[in-house]
Amino acid sequence: MAAPRRTLGVLLLFAALAALAPGGASAEDAAALIPPYEGRAGFEPVNAIDVAVLAELRRRGIQPSHRCSDEVFIRRVHIDVIGTLPDPRRVAAFLGDESEDKRARLVDEVLAREEYADLWTLKWCDLLRVKAEFPINLWPNGVQAYRRWIFEQIKANLPYDEFVRTLLTSSGSNFRVAPVNFYRATQDRSGEGLAAAVALTFMGTRFERWPKPKQQGMAAFFSHVAFKKTAEWKEEIVIPDPAPRGPLAASFPDGTKTVVAPDEDPRRAFASWLVNEKNPWFARNLANRAWSWLMGRGVVHEPDDLREDNPPVNAALLAALERAFIASDFDVKALFRLILNSRTYQGSPIAQSKDPQAEALFAHYALRRLDAEVLIDALCRLDGRGENYLSQVPEPFTILRGLTRTVRLADGSITSPFLEMFGRPSRDTGMESERNNEPTDAQRLYLLNSTDVHRRLVGSRWLRRLVQRYRQKPTTLARYIYLTLLSRQPMPLELGIAVQHIRAKPRNPHEPAVDVAWALINTKEFLYRH
């Protein structure tokens, strides 16, 4: 079989097709590049999100993008909602469905799949710092219990206010009452340190930027959290400090002062204030984060930096999201469903305006590289063997072999060279910016010329089945490779190049099929959300 360097020439040939991908399109070229990335439908608002977005675009004279094609939509919604490429049979069925409500039905379908809970558990494990080793030190038992609890709440679609209230007010063993790990998963367990974690995670604001009196007022609610070790290895009890105390003077972040009675858990008083629908931070924070997760950028940017001097780019849009979230009784799936069904989310990635603010104002869908875990899972589907992971800190030394769904990896301490190369967050701070999806030279070299990618493709059971079935039908073989990797049929120019290459070695169609697949996974269309 060809060595990686031999295949590099083929990759360069396919690089000429990159200009046909959405990332290579300019506003002038858009009219010629409509298939297969977009349709000609204009921007017709379907909900309050679209009304707010369109009003702001018109005010600034920015032309919104066309509606994305069905091929783009089915791939986009699978990656964004469940972190996996769609099955090619599902793609074919979706493309053949001519009903007007098929996109809405697809949204309901992916939101109901178990992979939804896997992906969003991963996201919350990032934000809640689920990590066994330094500097968080939850230890393996705590990590497994915490991750399992988070998964179960997301799978059950527990209302967000109940989810947060439980995290803030639970007491007990970190092995047996998993939510108490919220307090253990902080580097600073002082009242100020715990308050900072609460403010960042559930208010979307940076505690350290507050005036000192405001910090002290909120920190008082968490100044009596106690941690008690037990005889079991690494077990710890989290409880309100049982030591006698008098009335506790504290103040909420909105300036309201309160006195907590000696027999009352101060955390409960704060949680009741926080999850109230009139709270100026709570619903707005999650609404803004949800928008950034699905659209690539928050209405307030950064999504965890809400403050008066960092205003939303579209105040009406953020208000519409916040109102909808509150009206749903803090139903996260309902918020996702609203966004996913909006015309704004379903916009093409091809800009129709040169205005530098077009992307920040959501005139088109933002291109961004796949998350590290989603990308390695996509590559693992090729060979069907999964990936190996390990923790190099021996408490205990951990090795996981053949994991086929990396998004299910519970512990931020267990990693691999791939995850580190592609920007998986360290889970040290819980900040959104810990995840780095910017491309690097090392990533490009790995995808272009690594023996690991070559091994996956050469040993791919999926590819071998396709070659065995369609070895006498190179056109069909090329079409199935495209459908599997890009969720669409190849364009005539692409099909011609692929078929010509496959026909060059009729006695060994597997080798050129590997070349075609390898070329496609190096395109921006495969590597990016679009």
Number of C-alpha atoms within 10 A of each C-alpha: 10 12 12 18 12 12 20 16 13 16 21 13 12 20 16 10 15 17 14 21 18 23 19 14 19 16 13 12 14 19 14 9 19 18 15 18 23 25 17 14 12 13 18 14 15 13 15 18 23 20 18 18 22 24 14 20 18 11 8 13 12 19 19 26 28 27 26 28 20 23 21 23 23 23 22 24 24 21 23 22 22 23 25 23 24 20 15 18 12 12 20 15 10 17 16 10 13 9 8 8 9 14 19 14 12 17 19 15 11 17 21 14 13 13 20 21 24 24 25 20 25 23 14 17 23 25 21 25 28 33 28 24 21 12 17 20 19 28 21 21 16 29 27 19 18 27 24 14 16 23 22 14 16 22 19 10 16 16 16 21 21 14 17 19 18 16 19 20 20 20 20 18 21 24 23 14 17 23 28 25 29 23 27 22 26 23 17 16 18 17 18 21 19 23 24 21 27 25 21 21 23 19 23 24 22 18 23 13 10 13 9 10 12 17 20 19 20 26 24 22 26 24 21 20 20 18 17 12 12 11 7 8 9 15 18 22 19 23 18 19 14 10 7 7 11 10 12 17 14 22 21 20 22 12 12 9 12 15 13 19 13 12 11 12 18 23 21 17 16 23 19 12 16 24 21 14 19 11 13 15 23 24 27 25 24 24 28 26 23 21 22 17 17 20 25 19 21 25 26 24 17 18 24 24 21 21 15 7 7 11 13 19 17 18 14 18 22 23 19 18 24 23 16 20 24 19 13 13 13 25 18 19 20 17 21 20 15 20 22 23 19 20 23 28 25 26 28 28 25 31 26 22 19 13 13 9 14 22 20 19 20 25 29 27 27 23 19 17 19 21 24 22 22 22 23 20 21 24 20 22 18 21 19 18 17 20 18 15 21 14 19 14 13 8 11 10 10 14 12 13 11 13 17 19 21 25 24 18 21 23 25 22 26 21 20 14 8 17 18 13 16 23 18 20 23 19 23 21 21 23 23 19 12 16 17 16 18 12 14 11 7 11 14 12 10 15 17 21 18 15 14 12 20 21 13 20 24 21 16 19 16 15 21 19 12 17 23 12 12 16 21 14 13 21 18 17 23 26 18 20 25 22 20 19 21 22 27 23 18 19 13 9 10 17 18 13 15 26 20 13 20 25 18 11 13 14 11 14 21 22 19 22 28 25 25 23 20 25 23 22 20 19 20 20 21 20 20 19 22 27
